[in-house]
Every structure is written in C-alpha cells, then in structure tokens.
Amino acid sequence: MAVYYSCKHCNVQIGKLDLHSVGSTDLGLNQLTDQEREEYLSYDDQGHMYVKSICEDCYEMLRRNPDFHALDSFIQ
C-alpha cells in the first residue's frame, strides 16, 4: 500500500509513503473527524490512500492572504 499526499488547492504531489501495513493511528489520521476523513481521504481499488493536504507554497499564500481561507479554491 502507498499513501499519496497532494495539495488540496493546487493538486501538486507533496509526497508518497510506500508502506506495507500502516494504520490511521500511525499517520495521525485518527484525529480527524468523520467529515474531515470524507473530505481529505480517499482510496483506490489497490488499497492506496490519497490524502489531501496543503503544500508549502499554498500555505504561504494563505498566510499572506488570510481572506483566501473563505474561498473553496484560490488557484486558477
């Protein structure tokens, strides 16, 4: 199983973990609410996990432009 991390704003691939057996507790995903799990996690037919996160560039953009938090997407 692999865990793929990508930015929820610009879709850039942030990273990938190749893991054979890992639990949500190991990744800290057990701290997400059910709504957050539905929004940020997905799985494919091979059992790979896809995690929506935020890249450094988008984080910095949000830090400098706090009004962007109200937008669903600020990258066109």
C-alpha positions as CSV (number, residue, x, y, z in Angstrom):
1,M,0.0,0.0,0.0
2,A,1.1,3.5,-0.7
3,V,0.0,6.8,0.8
4,Y,0.0,9.7,-1.6
5,Y,-0.1,13.3,-0.3
6,S,-1.3,16.1,-2.6
7,C,-2.2,19.7,-2.1
8,K,-5.9,20.3,-1.9
9,H,-5.5,23.8,-3.5
10,C,-3.1,23.3,-6.4
11,N,-3.0,19.4,-6.7
12,V,0.8,19.3,-6.6
13,Q,2.1,16.0,-5.3
14,I,3.6,16.6,-1.9
15,G,4.9,13.2,-1.2
16,K,4.5,9.4,-1.2
17,L,4.9,6.8,1.5
18,D,5.4,3.2,0.5
19,L,4.1,1.2,3.4
20,H,3.0,-2.4,3.7
21,S,1.0,-2.1,6.8
22,V,0.2,1.1,8.5
23,G,-2.8,2.2,10.5
24,S,-4.5,5.5,10.6
25,T,-3.2,6.0,14.2
26,D,0.4,5.7,12.9
27,L,-0.2,8.5,10.5
28,G,-2.2,10.6,13.0
29,L,-5.4,10.3,10.8
30,N,-7.3,9.0,13.8
31,Q,-7.5,12.6,15.0
32,L,-9.7,13.6,12.0
33,T,-13.4,14.0,12.4
34,D,-15.7,11.9,10.1
35,Q,-16.4,14.9,8.0
36,E,-12.6,15.6,7.6
37,R,-12.0,12.0,6.7
38,E,-14.6,12.2,4.0
39,E,-13.2,15.4,2.7
40,Y,-9.4,14.7,2.8
41,L,-9.0,10.9,2.4
42,S,-9.8,8.6,-0.5
43,Y,-8.7,5.1,-1.5
44,D,-8.3,3.3,-4.8
45,D,-9.0,-0.3,-5.8
46,Q,-5.5,-1.4,-4.9
47,G,-5.9,0.0,-1.4
48,H,-3.7,3.0,-1.9
49,M,-4.6,6.0,0.3
50,Y,-4.8,9.6,-1.1
51,V,-4.5,12.4,1.5
52,K,-5.4,16.0,0.6
53,S,-3.1,18.4,2.5
54,I,-1.5,21.7,1.7
55,C,1.8,22.4,0.1
56,E,4.3,25.0,1.3
57,D,3.5,27.4,-1.5
58,C,-0.2,27.4,-0.8
59,Y,0.4,27.6,2.9
60,E,2.5,30.7,2.4
61,M,-0.1,32.2,0.1
62,L,-2.8,31.6,2.8
63,R,-0.6,33.0,5.5
64,R,-0.1,36.2,3.5
65,N,-3.7,36.4,2.3
66,P,-6.0,35.3,5.1
67,D,-9.1,36.3,3.2
68,F,-8.4,33.3,0.8
69,H,-9.5,30.9,3.6
70,A,-13.1,31.8,2.7
71,L,-12.6,30.6,-0.9
72,D,-13.1,27.0,-2.0
73,S,-10.2,27.5,-4.4
74,F,-7.8,30.3,-4.9
75,I,-5.6,28.7,-7.6
76,Q,-6.9,29.1,-11.1
